[in-house]
């Protein structure tokens, strides 16, 4: 029972730490030397189904896949559950960012949740800057309180 709770804790901590990693990657890589891949995401009305920015999903999947691989070599170990936390974060990112915020898929058009409205507002503020400088709100799930009051 303790081992199960340990593995659940590792998965949850990995998920939470991914928000920190996402903020750092978004601010310093996507809005830094990786701007070539992220720039089209900041252009209004980008006409294609896929963006160059979607390559970050592929790059983000590599650590999770690697941890699944090494986490199952001699039975399941803690590495598997770190990979699981990363996978769950990637799934949350897809549903929150691509489905709810950018509406790339029209699955949940009528959502009126206060938290999700705050997420949308913060993301709109992030996207009002079309260049890579002067950005704000680089995370995905953490939103400063001021966006819930707007």
N, C-alpha and C positions, 0 to 999 in steps of 0.2 A: 504493500500500500504506500509506503514512504517513497519507494522508487517511482511509482506512478505520479505522486504529487511533485516529486523532483522534476520529472520530465515535463509535466504540465507547466510548472514554474519556469523551466528553461524556455519553453515555447512562448509563454507570455512575455518574459523578459526580452527575448529575441525580437518579438513583434514590436514592443515598445522602443527598443533600441534602434529599430529600423526607421522610426520616425526621426530620430536624431540623425541617423545616417542619411536619410532622404533630404533633410534640411541642408546638411553639409554638401552633399553631392549636387543638389539643385543650385545652391548659391555659388559654390566654388568650381564645379566642373561644368554643369549645364550653362551657367552664366559666366563661365570662364573659358578655358581652352576647348570645351565641348560645345561651344555656342553654335558651331557649324551644324550640329545635329539638332539643336534645340530651337534654333531661330525660327523655323517654319511654324513651330507651335505658337509663337507669339504674333503671327501675322493673321489679321482678321480675315475670315472667309477663305481659309486655305482650301483649295478645291479638290484635294485628293482624299481618298479613303484612308490611306496610310500617310504618315508623316515621317520625315527622317528622325524625328524625336522618338518614334516607336522603337528604334534600336536600343534605347535605354531599357526597355522591357527585356530584351534579349540579354544585355549586359547584366541586368539585375537577376536574371534567372540562373546565371552561371554559378554564383556562390551557393545557391540553394541546391542545385543539381549535384554539385561537388560534395556538399555536406551530406546529402542523401546517400551518395555513393560510398563515401568513407564511413558514414554512420551505420552502414549495414554490412560491413566486411566480416565481422565476427559476431553476428547477432546485432540487434539494434542497440546503439549507444547514444550518448548525449548529443553527438554531432548531428544525428538524424533529427532530433527535436529542435536544434538551432535552425537547421534547414527548413523544418516545418514552420517555425515562426516567420522566417523570411518568405516562404510560400504564402502563408496566410496574409502577410502584409501586402505582398504583390497582388493577391486577389482583392483585398480591400482597396488598394490603390486603383485597380482597374474599375471596380464598381463605383467608387467615390469620384475619381478624377474623370474617367472617360465616359461613364454612363450618367452619373448624376450632375456633374458640373459642366462638362463640355457637350453632353447630350449626343455623343457619337453614335449611341444606340438609343432608340426612343423607348426604353423599357419602363422607366419610372417617371413619366412626365408630370404627374400630379402630386409629387412629394412636396409637403409644406411644413416639414419638421423644422423647429427653431434652430437646432444645431446645424442641419444641412443648409439652411438659409445663411447662417453665419459662415459656413465653409464657402458657399458660392460667392458671398460678398468679398471675403478675403481673397479668393482666387481672382475675382474681377479686378480688385485693386492691384494684384500682382500683374495681371495682363494689361493694365492700362499703360504700362511701360513697354514699348515695342522693341526697345534695345536691350542690351544685356546689362547695362548699368542702371543704377537707381531702383533696383527691384526691392520688393518687400514681400513678406508672407511666403517663405520658401518651403515650409512644411506642407503636410497634407492633412493630417488629422487634428493637429493642435492649431487652434485658432485663438488669437488674442481676444479678450473679453470685449474690446471696443467694437468688434464686428457684429456682435450679437445685439448691441445697443443701437446700431445704425438703422 
